[in-house]
Amino acid sequence: MRLNEVSYSEGAPVEGYGPGFFRIGGEPHPAPLAVLPDGITPWGGLDDIATLVAAKGKIDILLVGMGSEIAHLPHALRSALESAGIGAEVMSSPQACRTYNVLLGEGRRVGLAVLPV
């Protein structure tokens, strides 16, 4: 078996998480947060639509981590993302972080919005 080092040229991967934080680039960042092409930013949660829609044209898919459990996105958020041409995938926050790292490593145009675990 051959193992290859993954290179992240388009952003920093999520390195870890704990109660109320996510570690990115060696630094803990309080949750909820959004990781978008413009950087890591605080996110106001499911009602903060503007922060995510601002990534229009910069990402193709947004992974939304809903905390420890999977839940549906509010209709207003899903509708706004669809109108902006951003696909949304909802999953638990740990799963969203892992998926984000894989897609980022593949060079995909991906964003991450996560609620605390």
C-alpha positions in Angstrom: 0.0 0.0 0.0 1.3 3.4 -0.9 0.3 6.4 1.3 0.5 9.9 -0.1 0.7 13.2 1.8 -2.4 15.3 1.2 -1.8 18.8 0.0 -4.4 21.5 0.8 -3.7 24.3 -1.7 -7.0 26.1 -1.4 -7.5 26.3 2.3 -6.8 24.7 5.7 -8.3 21.5 6.8 -10.2 20.9 10.1 -7.6 19.3 12.4 -9.9 18.5 15.3 -12.9 19.7 17.4 -14.2 19.6 20.9 -17.0 21.1 22.9 -17.7 24.5 21.4 -14.6 24.8 19.1 -13.0 23.5 15.9 -9.2 23.5 15.4 -8.1 24.8 12.0 -4.5 25.8 11.0 -3.3 24.9 14.5 -5.7 27.4 16.2 -9.0 26.8 18.0 -11.9 28.7 16.6 -15.2 29.1 18.6 -18.3 27.5 17.1 -20.5 28.1 15.2 -18.2 29.1 12.4 -18.0 29.1 8.6 -14.9 28.1 6.6 -15.2 29.7 3.2 -12.7 30.7 0.5 -12.3 34.2 2.1 -11.3 32.5 5.4 -12.6 31.4 8.7 -15.4 33.6 10.1 -17.8 33.4 13.0 -21.2 32.2 11.8 -24.5 33.2 13.6 -26.0 29.8 13.1 -28.9 28.8 11.0 -30.5 32.2 10.9 -27.2 33.8 9.6 -28.0 33.4 5.9 -26.0 36.4 4.6 -22.6 34.9 5.7 -23.1 31.8 3.7 -24.7 33.4 0.6 -21.7 35.7 0.4 -19.7 32.7 -0.9 -21.8 32.8 -4.1 -19.6 32.0 -7.1 -16.8 30.9 -4.9 -18.1 27.5 -3.8 -20.2 24.8 -5.4 -21.1 23.0 -2.3 -21.6 23.9 1.3 -21.3 21.2 4.0 -23.5 22.1 7.0 -22.7 20.4 10.2 -25.7 20.4 12.5 -23.9 19.5 15.7 -24.0 16.0 17.1 -27.1 15.0 15.2 -28.4 15.5 11.7 -31.4 17.8 11.2 -33.1 19.5 8.3 -32.0 23.0 7.2 -34.6 25.7 7.7 -36.5 26.4 4.5 -35.3 30.0 4.3 -31.6 28.9 4.5 -32.0 26.1 1.9 -33.9 28.4 -0.4 -31.4 31.2 -0.2 -28.5 28.8 -0.9 -30.3 27.3 -3.9 -31.0 30.7 -5.3 -27.3 31.6 -5.0 -26.4 28.4 -6.8 -24.8 26.8 -3.8 -25.7 23.1 -3.1 -26.0 22.2 0.6 -25.3 18.8 2.2 -26.5 18.4 5.8 -24.7 16.0 8.2 -23.4 15.9 11.7 -20.6 18.3 12.4 -17.9 15.6 12.8 -19.0 14.0 9.5 -19.1 17.5 7.8 -15.5 18.2 8.9 -14.2 14.8 7.6 -16.0 15.3 4.3 -14.8 18.9 4.0 -11.2 17.7 4.4 -11.6 15.1 1.7 -13.2 17.5 -0.8 -10.7 20.2 0.0 -7.8 17.8 -0.6 -9.4 17.0 -4.0 -9.3 20.7 -4.9 -13.1 21.1 -4.9 -14.8 24.4 -4.4 -16.2 23.6 -1.0 -17.3 25.5 2.1 -18.1 24.4 5.6 -20.6 25.8 8.2 -20.7 24.0 11.5 -22.6 24.2 14.7 -20.9 23.1 17.9 -20.6 19.4 18.8 
